[in-house]
Amino acid sequence: MQNTHLRTYVKKHPDNKMAWYLLGKEYVREGQEGKANYCFQQAGEVYEAFERSKAPADIWVDYQNKLVEMGEQKEKKQRIRKMWLTLLMLLVFALVPPADAPGFNRDAAEALASALEAGDDLADGPISDDREAASAPITDSNVFTAARFGGNHKGETALAAAWSGAGPKVATSAVLGMQTADEWALWKRNMPVKYIVQTNNSGRLTAQSYDADQCNCEPPEVSKDIKQLAQAWTAKQESAASLSSAIHTYYKQNKTWPKNVNQLAQPFPNNILGETAPGMTDMFPAILAMQQQGEKEGGQQAGQAGQSPALQADGPFADTLGGELFLQDQLEIVVDKSNHRLALISGNTIIRNYEVGLGGGRTPEGTFVITDKVVNPNGRSDGEFGTRGMQLSDTNYAIHGTNEPDSIGLDESLGCVRMSTGDVEELFALAPQGTPVRIGTNLLPETILVPEAKDRYQHTLVPKQNNPNKTYHWLN
């Protein structure tokens, strides 16, 4: 990016020390040391913090793009806001009596005039990096997000968001690193911390890289507390994704919204959720509000319609950057016949990638949805279908367990998808009824993504999920 864009940005936002720092880096690349030093002096502690972190130079190119883009979006919002405020002001003056008449609300008029002059700087200001602690006390809080690292991905957007979202109400914003495989981001329970943006006791922001490959340095050790909180955060996001997809299924089936988690976790055949977690009750109102907002804004899927008021900073996702659930796209199952893999995905993020047994050409290709979700199909936990079965719509095929564990990774079934006991029970808990299933070839990476046994998705099994009134004849 040419520094003319940054110069324009700095002129409009002279208090933005990050912008001064980035402009200084541009002048260094152009050999203009005098101008660079002046910019670094204006950047103050931002220069010191980021020079110590030794982040790779190319990450700032993408960061600059993000920063200027955010500035342009802000200006656009201000223009629209001023237009509406102008119309509102004209309406006020048209309806209220003259200033010297009884009942004239001078405070309201002055507030409108001030808003027109000030824009929306407080609510939607540029990235700031010198917030004083005196403005508000720093709360002891930790906020997390995740980003792709690998290939052409260096997490620059997440880092920019963490920096711009930091403030006196956030002590630590941690960016976790997802590995990449082709177009996929790989989700894990133990994703490493790549960056931490922190508000210290003086109200100043610092940034620290924890990736030696990224910063070409010897980074400090991430604290045990942050590691534990990060793992708890990833587990919570999985529960939220499952609950969000379950609410979506309920609305699609009933054309009305569920009132609570219990309506999603009924005995068979209304067991949209196979397992529940205590945290789901707290998350339910916020996720429901998001789903309802998405429906009002055009029937979009969860997470694609903008932030609901229910998901703001004091909501159940206050520990997530942006105040909303991270895995926003509806859950989907993808089966790759080429490498015997079954993945649970959200958008382009692979949450789990299991090894499965298939039937070669006998396994159908196409798009299906999960209909029947059955515990101990045909009344047996040790039968040919194992402890769990999930039928594929309008077929005689299913994703199920097996009493032939050695067949996993092979083409020995008559067309069904076979899974090991631990894998199928975890998938059964995570994937609600109505989850889309896509079966094809060359769809998934070889990498297996399965947590250790202690980190499995473990929640409370919904009672009465067997189906004693039907004998299943899936093509196992």
DRENKE-698702 format. One record per residue (C-alpha): residue number from 0; residue in one letter; x, y, z. Coordinates in Angstrom, 1 decimal. Example, Ala and Ser with C-alpha at 12.3 -4.5 7.8 and 13.67 -1.06 7.14 Angstrom:
<atoms>
ATOM; nr; rest; px; py; pz
ATOM; 0; a; 12.3; -4.5; 7.8
ATOM; 1; s; 13.7; -1.1; 7.1
</atoms>
This chain:
<atoms>
ATOM; nr; rest; px; py; pz
ATOM; 0; m; 0.0; 0.0; 0.0
ATOM; 1; q; 1.4; 3.4; -0.9
ATOM; 2; n; 1.8; 5.7; 2.1
ATOM; 3; t; -0.5; 8.3; 0.6
ATOM; 4; h; -3.4; 6.3; 2.0
ATOM; 5; l; -1.9; 6.2; 5.4
ATOM; 6; r; -1.0; 9.9; 5.3
ATOM; 7; t; -4.6; 10.7; 4.6
ATOM; 8; y; -5.7; 8.4; 7.4
ATOM; 9; v; -3.3; 10.0; 9.9
ATOM; 10; k; -4.4; 13.5; 8.9
ATOM; 11; k; -8.0; 12.6; 9.8
ATOM; 12; h; -7.0; 10.6; 12.9
ATOM; 13; p; -3.9; 12.2; 14.4
ATOM; 14; d; -4.4; 10.6; 17.8
ATOM; 15; n; -4.2; 7.1; 16.3
ATOM; 16; k; -0.7; 6.0; 17.3
ATOM; 17; m; -1.0; 2.7; 15.5
ATOM; 18; a; -1.5; 4.6; 12.2
ATOM; 19; w; 1.6; 6.7; 12.9
ATOM; 20; y; 3.6; 3.5; 13.5
ATOM; 21; l; 2.5; 2.0; 10.2
ATOM; 22; l; 3.2; 5.2; 8.3
ATOM; 23; g; 6.7; 5.2; 9.9
ATOM; 24; k; 7.3; 1.6; 8.6
ATOM; 25; e; 6.3; 2.8; 5.1
ATOM; 26; y; 8.8; 5.6; 5.2
ATOM; 27; v; 11.5; 3.2; 6.4
ATOM; 28; r; 10.9; 1.0; 3.3
ATOM; 29; e; 11.2; 4.1; 1.2
ATOM; 30; g; 14.5; 5.1; 2.9
ATOM; 31; q; 13.1; 8.3; 4.4
ATOM; 32; e; 14.6; 7.9; 7.8
ATOM; 33; g; 13.8; 11.5; 9.0
ATOM; 34; k; 10.1; 11.2; 8.3
ATOM; 35; a; 10.1; 7.6; 9.7
ATOM; 36; n; 11.6; 8.8; 13.0
ATOM; 37; y; 9.1; 11.6; 13.3
ATOM; 38; c; 6.2; 9.1; 12.9
ATOM; 39; f; 7.8; 6.7; 15.4
ATOM; 40; q; 8.0; 9.5; 17.9
ATOM; 41; q; 4.3; 10.2; 17.4
ATOM; 42; a; 3.6; 6.4; 17.8
ATOM; 43; g; 5.2; 6.4; 21.3
ATOM; 44; e; 4.8; 3.2; 23.2
ATOM; 45; v; 3.1; 1.5; 20.2
ATOM; 46; y; 6.4; 1.7; 18.4
ATOM; 47; e; 8.2; 0.2; 21.4
ATOM; 48; a; 5.7; -2.6; 21.9
ATOM; 49; f; 5.6; -3.7; 18.3
ATOM; 50; e; 9.3; -3.4; 17.6
ATOM; 51; r; 9.9; -5.7; 20.6
ATOM; 52; s; 7.3; -8.2; 19.3
ATOM; 53; k; 9.3; -8.4; 16.1
ATOM; 54; a; 6.2; -9.4; 14.1
ATOM; 55; p; 7.0; -10.2; 10.4
ATOM; 56; a; 7.0; -7.2; 8.1
ATOM; 57; d; 4.5; -8.6; 5.7
ATOM; 58; i; 1.8; -8.9; 8.3
ATOM; 59; w; 1.6; -5.1; 8.6
ATOM; 60; v; 0.8; -4.7; 4.9
ATOM; 61; d; -2.5; -6.6; 5.5
ATOM; 62; y; -2.9; -4.8; 8.7
ATOM; 63; q; -2.6; -1.4; 7.0
ATOM; 64; n; -5.3; -2.5; 4.5
ATOM; 65; k; -7.6; -3.5; 7.4
ATOM; 66; l; -6.9; -0.2; 9.2
ATOM; 67; v; -7.7; 2.0; 6.2
ATOM; 68; e; -10.7; -0.1; 5.3
ATOM; 69; m; -12.0; 0.4; 8.9
ATOM; 70; g; -11.5; 4.1; 8.5
ATOM; 71; e; -13.4; 4.2; 5.2
ATOM; 72; q; -16.2; 2.2; 6.7
ATOM; 73; k; -16.4; 4.6; 9.6
ATOM; 74; e; -16.6; 7.6; 7.3
ATOM; 75; k; -19.3; 5.9; 5.3
ATOM; 76; k; -21.3; 5.2; 8.5
ATOM; 77; q; -20.8; 8.8; 9.6
ATOM; 78; r; -22.1; 10.2; 6.3
ATOM; 79; i; -25.2; 8.0; 6.5
ATOM; 80; r; -25.7; 8.9; 10.2
ATOM; 81; k; -25.4; 12.6; 9.5
ATOM; 82; m; -27.9; 12.3; 6.7
ATOM; 83; w; -30.5; 10.7; 9.0
ATOM; 84; l; -29.7; 13.1; 11.8
ATOM; 85; t; -30.2; 16.1; 9.5
ATOM; 86; l; -33.6; 14.7; 8.5
ATOM; 87; l; -34.4; 14.1; 12.1
ATOM; 88; m; -33.3; 17.6; 13.0
ATOM; 89; l; -35.5; 19.1; 10.3
ATOM; 90; l; -38.4; 17.0; 11.5
ATOM; 91; v; -37.8; 18.2; 15.1
ATOM; 92; f; -37.7; 21.8; 14.1
ATOM; 93; a; -40.8; 21.4; 11.9
ATOM; 94; l; -42.8; 19.9; 14.7
ATOM; 95; v; -41.6; 21.7; 17.9
ATOM; 96; p; -42.6; 25.3; 18.7
ATOM; 97; p; -40.1; 28.3; 18.3
ATOM; 98; a; -37.2; 28.5; 20.7
ATOM; 99; d; -38.9; 31.2; 22.7
ATOM; 100; a; -42.2; 29.4; 23.0
ATOM; 101; p; -43.2; 27.2; 26.0
ATOM; 102; g; -42.4; 23.6; 25.7
ATOM; 103; f; -39.3; 24.0; 23.4
ATOM; 104; n; -36.8; 21.3; 24.2
ATOM; 105; r; -33.5; 23.2; 23.7
ATOM; 106; d; -31.5; 20.3; 25.1
ATOM; 107; a; -32.8; 17.9; 22.5
ATOM; 108; a; -32.0; 20.3; 19.7
ATOM; 109; e; -28.5; 21.0; 21.0
ATOM; 110; a; -27.9; 17.3; 21.3
ATOM; 111; l; -28.8; 16.8; 17.7
ATOM; 112; a; -26.6; 19.7; 16.6
ATOM; 113; s; -23.7; 18.3; 18.6
ATOM; 114; a; -24.2; 14.9; 17.1
ATOM; 115; l; -24.1; 16.4; 13.6
ATOM; 116; e; -20.8; 18.1; 14.4
ATOM; 117; a; -19.2; 15.2; 16.3
ATOM; 118; g; -20.2; 12.3; 14.1
ATOM; 119; d; -20.0; 9.0; 15.9
ATOM; 120; d; -16.5; 9.0; 17.2
ATOM; 121; l; -17.2; 7.5; 20.6
ATOM; 122; a; -19.3; 4.6; 19.4
ATOM; 123; d; -17.4; 3.8; 16.3
ATOM; 124; g; -14.0; 5.4; 16.4
ATOM; 125; p; -10.8; 4.4; 14.8
ATOM; 126; i; -8.3; 2.1; 16.2
ATOM; 127; s; -6.9; 3.7; 19.3
ATOM; 128; d; -3.8; 2.8; 21.2
ATOM; 129; d; -3.5; 5.3; 24.1
ATOM; 130; r; -6.6; 4.9; 26.2
ATOM; 131; e; -6.1; 6.3; 29.7
ATOM; 132; a; -7.2; 4.2; 32.7
ATOM; 133; a; -8.8; 7.3; 34.2
ATOM; 134; s; -11.7; 7.1; 31.7
ATOM; 135; a; -12.9; 3.8; 33.2
ATOM; 136; p; -11.5; 1.2; 35.6
ATOM; 137; i; -9.9; -1.8; 33.9
ATOM; 138; t; -11.9; -5.0; 34.6
ATOM; 139; d; -10.2; -8.3; 35.0
ATOM; 140; s; -11.5; -10.0; 31.8
ATOM; 141; n; -10.1; -12.2; 29.1
ATOM; 142; v; -11.5; -12.2; 25.5
ATOM; 143; f; -10.7; -14.8; 22.8
ATOM; 144; t; -10.9; -15.2; 19.1
ATOM; 145; a; -9.2; -17.5; 16.6
ATOM; 146; a; -7.7; -17.0; 13.1
ATOM; 147; r; -6.0; -19.1; 10.4
ATOM; 148; f; -2.2; -19.2; 10.5
ATOM; 149; g; -0.3; -20.9; 7.7
ATOM; 150; g; 0.1; -20.4; 4.0
ATOM; 151; n; -1.0; -16.9; 3.1
ATOM; 152; h; -2.8; -16.5; 6.4
ATOM; 153; k; -1.1; -14.7; 9.3
ATOM; 154; g; -4.1; -13.7; 11.4
ATOM; 155; e; -3.8; -10.1; 10.5
ATOM; 156; t; -7.6; -9.4; 10.5
ATOM; 157; a; -8.0; -11.0; 13.9
ATOM; 158; l; -5.1; -9.1; 15.3
ATOM; 159; a; -6.5; -5.8; 13.9
ATOM; 160; a; -9.9; -6.7; 15.5
ATOM; 161; a; -8.2; -7.5; 18.8
ATOM; 162; w; -6.4; -4.2; 18.8
ATOM; 163; s; -9.4; -2.1; 17.8
ATOM; 164; g; -11.6; -3.9; 20.2
ATOM; 165; a; -9.3; -3.5; 23.2
ATOM; 166; g; -10.1; -0.9; 25.8
ATOM; 167; p; -10.5; -0.3; 29.5
ATOM; 168; k; -13.2; -3.0; 29.8
ATOM; 169; v; -10.9; -5.6; 28.4
ATOM; 170; a; -7.7; -6.7; 30.1
ATOM; 171; t; -6.5; -9.4; 27.6
ATOM; 172; s; -7.5; -10.2; 24.1
ATOM; 173; a; -5.9; -13.5; 22.9
ATOM; 174; v; -5.8; -14.6; 19.3
ATOM; 175; l; -5.6; -18.4; 19.0
ATOM; 176; g; -4.1; -20.0; 15.9
ATOM; 177; m; -5.9; -22.4; 13.7
ATOM; 178; q; -3.8; -24.5; 11.3
ATOM; 179; t; -4.7; -24.5; 7.6
ATOM; 180; a; -5.2; -27.3; 5.1
ATOM; 181; d; -6.1; -26.1; 1.6
ATOM; 182; e; -9.2; -23.9; 2.0
ATOM; 183; w; -9.9; -25.3; 5.5
ATOM; 184; a; -9.2; -23.9; 8.9
ATOM; 185; l; -8.5; -26.7; 11.5
ATOM; 186; w; -10.2; -26.2; 14.9
ATOM; 187; k; -8.7; -27.9; 17.9
ATOM; 188; r; -9.2; -27.9; 21.7
ATOM; 189; n; -5.6; -26.9; 22.3
ATOM; 190; m; -5.0; -24.2; 19.7
ATOM; 191; p; -1.9; -22.2; 20.6
ATOM; 192; v; -2.0; -18.6; 21.6
ATOM; 193; k; -0.5; -16.5; 18.7
ATOM; 194; y; -0.9; -13.0; 20.0
ATOM; 195; i; -2.1; -11.2; 23.1
ATOM; 196; v; -3.2; -7.6; 23.1
ATOM; 197; q; -3.4; -6.4; 26.6
ATOM; 198; t; -4.5; -3.3; 28.5
ATOM; 199; n; -2.2; -2.7; 31.4
ATOM; 200; n; -2.8; -1.0; 34.7
ATOM; 201; s; -1.9; 2.4; 33.2
ATOM; 202; g; -4.6; 2.0; 30.5
ATOM; 203; r; -2.1; 1.5; 27.7
ATOM; 204; l; -2.1; -1.2; 25.1
ATOM; 205; t; 0.7; -3.7; 24.4
ATOM; 206; a; 0.9; -6.5; 21.9
ATOM; 207; q; 3.0; -9.6; 22.3
ATOM; 208; s; 3.6; -12.4; 19.8
ATOM; 209; y; 3.9; -15.9; 21.1
ATOM; 210; d; 4.8; -17.6; 17.9
ATOM; 211; a; 8.6; -17.8; 17.3
ATOM; 212; d; 8.0; -18.4; 13.6
ATOM; 213; q; 5.9; -15.3; 13.3
ATOM; 214; c; 8.1; -12.9; 15.3
ATOM; 215; n; 11.5; -14.4; 14.6
ATOM; 216; c; 12.1; -14.1; 18.4
ATOM; 217; e; 12.1; -16.2; 21.6
ATOM; 218; p; 8.6; -15.4; 22.9
ATOM; 219; p; 7.7; -15.8; 26.6
ATOM; 220; e; 5.6; -18.7; 27.9
ATOM; 221; v; 1.9; -18.3; 27.8
ATOM; 222; s; 0.4; -18.4; 31.3
ATOM; 223; k; -1.3; -21.5; 32.5
ATOM; 224; d; -4.4; -19.6; 33.3
ATOM; 225; i; -4.7; -18.3; 29.7
ATOM; 226; k; -4.2; -21.8; 28.3
ATOM; 227; q; -7.0; -23.2; 30.5
ATOM; 228; l; -9.3; -20.3; 29.7
ATOM; 229; a; -8.6; -20.8; 26.0
ATOM; 230; q; -9.5; -24.5; 26.1
ATOM; 231; a; -12.7; -23.7; 28.0
ATOM; 232; w; -13.5; -21.1; 25.4
ATOM; 233; t; -13.1; -23.6; 22.5
ATOM; 234; a; -15.4; -26.1; 24.3
ATOM; 235; k; -18.0; -23.4; 24.8
ATOM; 236; q; -17.9; -22.5; 21.2
ATOM; 237; e; -18.6; -26.1; 20.2
ATOM; 238; s; -21.7; -26.2; 22.5
ATOM; 239; a; -22.9; -22.9; 21.1
ATOM; 240; a; -22.5; -24.1; 17.5
ATOM; 241; s; -24.5; -27.2; 18.3
ATOM; 242; l; -27.3; -25.3; 20.1
ATOM; 243; s; -27.4; -22.7; 17.3
ATOM; 244; s; -27.9; -25.4; 14.7
ATOM; 245; a; -30.5; -27.1; 16.8
ATOM; 246; i; -32.6; -23.9; 17.1
ATOM; 247; h; -32.3; -23.5; 13.3
ATOM; 248; t; -33.6; -27.1; 12.8
ATOM; 249; y; -36.5; -26.5; 15.3
ATOM; 250; y; -37.7; -23.4; 13.4
ATOM; 251; k; -37.4; -25.1; 10.1
ATOM; 252; q; -39.4; -28.1; 11.2
ATOM; 253; n; -42.1; -26.2; 13.2
ATOM; 254; k; -42.2; -22.7; 11.7
ATOM; 255; t; -42.1; -21.4; 15.3
ATOM; 256; w; -39.3; -20.7; 17.7
ATOM; 257; p; -38.4; -23.0; 20.7
ATOM; 258; k; -39.0; -21.5; 24.1
ATOM; 259; n; -36.1; -23.3; 25.9
ATOM; 260; v; -33.4; -25.9; 25.5
ATOM; 261; n; -35.8; -28.7; 26.8
ATOM; 262; q; -37.9; -28.3; 23.6
ATOM; 263; l; -34.9; -29.3; 21.6
ATOM; 264; a; -34.0; -32.2; 23.8
ATOM; 265; q; -37.1; -34.4; 23.8
ATOM; 266; p; -37.4; -38.2; 23.7
ATOM; 267; f; -37.3; -39.8; 20.2
ATOM; 268; p; -38.4; -38.8; 17.6
ATOM; 269; n; -38.2; -35.2; 18.8
ATOM; 270; n; -34.6; -35.4; 20.0
ATOM; 271; i; -33.2; -32.6; 17.9
ATOM; 272; l; -30.4; -32.4; 20.4
ATOM; 273; g; -28.9; -35.7; 21.5
ATOM; 274; e; -27.0; -34.3; 24.4
ATOM; 275; t; -27.2; -31.1; 26.4
ATOM; 276; a; -24.9; -29.0; 28.6
ATOM; 277; p; -25.6; -26.7; 31.6
ATOM; 278; g; -24.1; -23.8; 29.7
ATOM; 279; m; -26.7; -24.1; 26.9
ATOM; 280; t; -29.4; -22.7; 29.2
ATOM; 281; d; -27.4; -19.5; 29.6
ATOM; 282; m; -26.6; -19.3; 25.9
ATOM; 283; f; -30.1; -20.0; 24.7
ATOM; 284; p; -31.7; -16.5; 24.8
ATOM; 285; a; -28.8; -14.8; 23.1
ATOM; 286; i; -28.5; -17.4; 20.3
ATOM; 287; l; -32.3; -17.4; 19.9
ATOM; 288; a; -32.3; -13.6; 19.5
ATOM; 289; m; -29.6; -13.9; 16.8
ATOM; 290; q; -31.5; -16.5; 14.9
ATOM; 291; q; -34.7; -14.4; 15.1
ATOM; 292; q; -32.8; -11.4; 13.8
ATOM; 293; g; -31.4; -13.4; 11.0
ATOM; 294; e; -34.8; -14.5; 10.0
ATOM; 295; k; -36.2; -10.9; 10.0
ATOM; 296; e; -33.3; -9.7; 7.9
ATOM; 297; g; -34.1; -12.1; 5.0
ATOM; 298; g; -33.9; -15.7; 6.4
ATOM; 299; q; -30.2; -15.7; 6.5
ATOM; 300; q; -28.4; -18.4; 8.5
ATOM; 301; a; -27.2; -17.8; 12.0
ATOM; 302; g; -24.2; -15.6; 12.3
ATOM; 303; q; -24.7; -14.0; 8.9
ATOM; 304; a; -27.2; -11.3; 9.8
ATOM; 305; g; -25.2; -9.1; 12.2
ATOM; 306; q; -24.9; -8.8; 15.9
ATOM; 307; s; -28.0; -9.1; 18.0
ATOM; 308; p; -28.4; -6.8; 21.0
ATOM; 309; a; -28.6; -10.0; 23.1
ATOM; 310; l; -25.0; -10.7; 22.2
ATOM; 311; q; -23.4; -7.6; 23.6
ATOM; 312; a; -20.6; -7.3; 26.0
ATOM; 313; d; -22.5; -8.3; 29.1
ATOM; 314; g; -24.0; -11.4; 27.4
ATOM; 315; p; -23.0; -15.1; 27.5
ATOM; 316; f; -20.3; -14.4; 24.9
ATOM; 317; a; -18.6; -11.6; 26.7
ATOM; 318; d; -15.4; -13.8; 26.5
ATOM; 319; t; -15.5; -13.7; 22.7
ATOM; 320; l; -14.1; -10.9; 20.7
ATOM; 321; g; -17.2; -9.0; 19.3
ATOM; 322; g; -19.5; -10.4; 22.0
ATOM; 323; e; -21.0; -13.2; 19.8
ATOM; 324; l; -20.4; -16.9; 19.1
ATOM; 325; f; -17.4; -17.6; 17.0
ATOM; 326; l; -18.6; -20.6; 14.9
ATOM; 327; q; -21.5; -18.8; 13.3
ATOM; 328; d; -22.3; -21.0; 10.3
ATOM; 329; q; -24.7; -23.9; 10.7
ATOM; 330; l; -23.1; -27.2; 11.3
ATOM; 331; e; -22.7; -29.6; 8.4
ATOM; 332; i; -21.3; -33.1; 7.9
ATOM; 333; v; -19.0; -33.8; 5.0
ATOM; 334; v; -17.9; -37.4; 4.0
ATOM; 335; d; -14.9; -37.8; 1.7
ATOM; 336; k; -14.9; -41.2; 0.0
ATOM; 337; s; -11.4; -40.7; -1.3
ATOM; 338; n; -9.7; -40.8; 2.1
ATOM; 339; h; -12.3; -42.3; 4.4
ATOM; 340; r; -12.9; -39.1; 6.4
ATOM; 341; l; -16.0; -37.6; 7.9
ATOM; 342; a; -15.8; -34.0; 9.1
ATOM; 343; l; -18.1; -31.8; 11.1
ATOM; 344; i; -17.7; -28.3; 9.8
ATOM; 345; s; -18.9; -24.7; 10.3
ATOM; 346; g; -18.3; -22.7; 7.2
ATOM; 347; n; -14.7; -23.3; 6.2
ATOM; 348; t; -13.7; -24.5; 9.7
ATOM; 349; i; -13.3; -28.2; 10.4
ATOM; 350; i; -14.3; -28.9; 14.0
ATOM; 351; r; -13.8; -32.6; 13.8
ATOM; 352; n; -12.3; -34.9; 11.1
ATOM; 353; y; -12.8; -38.6; 11.8
ATOM; 354; e; -11.6; -41.7; 10.1
ATOM; 355; v; -14.6; -43.8; 8.9
ATOM; 356; g; -15.5; -47.1; 7.2
ATOM; 357; l; -17.4; -46.9; 3.9
ATOM; 358; g; -18.7; -49.1; 1.1
ATOM; 359; g; -16.7; -47.8; -1.8
ATOM; 360; g; -19.1; -47.4; -4.8
ATOM; 361; r; -22.0; -48.7; -2.7
ATOM; 362; t; -21.8; -45.5; -0.5
ATOM; 363; p; -24.1; -42.9; -2.2
ATOM; 364; e; -22.9; -39.5; -3.2
ATOM; 365; g; -25.0; -36.4; -2.9
ATOM; 366; t; -26.7; -34.2; -0.3
ATOM; 367; f; -28.8; -35.5; 2.6
ATOM; 368; v; -29.9; -34.5; 6.1
ATOM; 369; i; -29.9; -36.3; 9.4
ATOM; 370; t; -33.4; -37.6; 10.3
ATOM; 371; d; -33.7; -40.3; 12.9
ATOM; 372; k; -31.2; -40.1; 15.7
ATOM; 373; v; -31.2; -43.3; 17.6
ATOM; 374; v; -29.4; -44.6; 20.7
ATOM; 375; n; -28.7; -48.4; 20.6
ATOM; 376; p; -30.4; -49.1; 17.2
ATOM; 377; n; -32.6; -52.2; 17.3
ATOM; 378; g; -32.2; -52.2; 21.1
ATOM; 379; r; -28.6; -53.3; 21.2
ATOM; 380; s; -25.4; -51.4; 22.0
ATOM; 381; d; -23.2; -54.3; 20.8
ATOM; 382; g; -25.0; -54.9; 17.5
ATOM; 383; e; -23.9; -54.2; 13.9
ATOM; 384; f; -24.9; -50.6; 14.2
ATOM; 385; g; -23.2; -49.9; 17.6
ATOM; 386; t; -24.4; -47.5; 20.2
ATOM; 387; r; -25.6; -44.7; 17.9
ATOM; 388; g; -27.3; -44.3; 14.5
ATOM; 389; m; -28.1; -41.3; 12.4
ATOM; 390; q; -30.2; -42.0; 9.3
ATOM; 391; l; -29.7; -40.2; 6.0
ATOM; 392; s; -32.9; -38.7; 4.6
ATOM; 393; d; -34.9; -40.7; 2.1
ATOM; 394; t; -32.4; -43.5; 2.0
ATOM; 395; n; -31.7; -46.8; 3.8
ATOM; 396; y; -28.2; -45.6; 4.7
ATOM; 397; a; -27.0; -44.2; 8.0
ATOM; 398; i; -24.0; -43.0; 9.9
ATOM; 399; h; -23.6; -45.4; 12.8
ATOM; 400; g; -21.3; -47.3; 15.1
ATOM; 401; t; -20.0; -50.8; 14.4
ATOM; 402; n; -19.1; -54.1; 16.1
ATOM; 403; e; -16.3; -54.5; 13.5
ATOM; 404; p; -13.8; -51.8; 14.5
ATOM; 405; d; -11.2; -53.2; 12.2
ATOM; 406; s; -13.3; -52.1; 9.2
ATOM; 407; i; -12.7; -48.4; 9.9
ATOM; 408; g; -10.7; -46.9; 7.1
ATOM; 409; l; -11.8; -49.7; 4.7
ATOM; 410; d; -14.6; -50.2; 2.1
ATOM; 411; e; -16.4; -53.1; 3.7
ATOM; 412; s; -19.9; -51.8; 4.4
ATOM; 413; l; -22.9; -52.1; 2.0
ATOM; 414; g; -23.0; -48.4; 1.8
ATOM; 415; c; -23.3; -47.0; 5.3
ATOM; 416; v; -20.8; -44.9; 7.1
ATOM; 417; r; -19.2; -46.8; 10.0
ATOM; 418; m; -17.6; -45.0; 12.9
ATOM; 419; s; -15.7; -46.1; 16.1
ATOM; 420; t; -17.8; -45.9; 19.3
ATOM; 421; g; -16.1; -42.8; 20.7
ATOM; 422; d; -16.3; -40.9; 17.4
ATOM; 423; v; -20.0; -41.7; 16.7
ATOM; 424; e; -21.1; -40.9; 20.2
ATOM; 425; e; -19.3; -37.5; 20.0
ATOM; 426; l; -20.8; -36.7; 16.5
ATOM; 427; f; -24.3; -37.8; 17.7
ATOM; 428; a; -24.0; -35.3; 20.6
ATOM; 429; l; -22.7; -32.4; 18.4
ATOM; 430; a; -24.8; -32.7; 15.2
ATOM; 431; p; -28.5; -32.0; 15.7
ATOM; 432; q; -31.3; -33.5; 13.7
ATOM; 433; g; -31.5; -31.7; 10.4
ATOM; 434; t; -27.8; -31.4; 10.0
ATOM; 435; p; -26.9; -31.4; 6.2
ATOM; 436; v; -24.7; -34.3; 5.0
ATOM; 437; r; -22.6; -34.0; 1.9
ATOM; 438; i; -20.9; -37.1; 0.5
ATOM; 439; g; -18.4; -37.0; -2.3
ATOM; 440; t; -14.7; -37.3; -3.3
ATOM; 441; n; -11.7; -35.1; -2.7
ATOM; 442; l; -13.5; -32.9; -0.2
ATOM; 443; l; -11.4; -33.1; 3.0
ATOM; 444; p; -7.8; -33.1; 4.1
ATOM; 445; e; -6.1; -36.3; 5.5
ATOM; 446; t; -5.5; -34.7; 8.9
ATOM; 447; i; -7.5; -36.4; 11.6
ATOM; 448; l; -8.9; -34.0; 14.1
ATOM; 449; v; -10.1; -35.8; 17.2
ATOM; 450; p; -9.5; -34.6; 20.8
ATOM; 451; e; -8.0; -36.7; 23.5
ATOM; 452; a; -10.5; -38.8; 25.5
ATOM; 453; k; -10.5; -36.3; 28.4
ATOM; 454; d; -11.3; -33.4; 26.0
ATOM; 455; r; -14.1; -35.1; 24.1
ATOM; 456; y; -17.5; -33.3; 23.8
ATOM; 457; q; -19.1; -34.8; 26.9
ATOM; 458; h; -22.5; -33.7; 28.0
ATOM; 459; t; -25.7; -35.2; 29.4
ATOM; 460; l; -27.5; -37.7; 27.2
ATOM; 461; v; -31.2; -37.0; 26.6
ATOM; 462; p; -33.4; -39.8; 28.0
ATOM; 463; k; -35.4; -42.2; 25.8
ATOM; 464; q; -33.6; -41.8; 22.5
ATOM; 465; n; -34.1; -45.4; 21.5
ATOM; 466; n; -36.8; -46.4; 19.0
ATOM; 467; p; -38.4; -49.7; 20.1
ATOM; 468; n; -41.1; -49.5; 17.5
ATOM; 469; k; -38.9; -49.9; 14.5
ATOM; 470; t; -36.3; -52.4; 13.3
ATOM; 471; y; -33.6; -50.7; 11.2
ATOM; 472; h; -32.3; -52.4; 8.1
ATOM; 473; w; -29.6; -50.0; 7.2
ATOM; 474; l; -27.3; -51.2; 4.4
ATOM; 475; n; -24.4; -51.9; 6.8
</atoms>
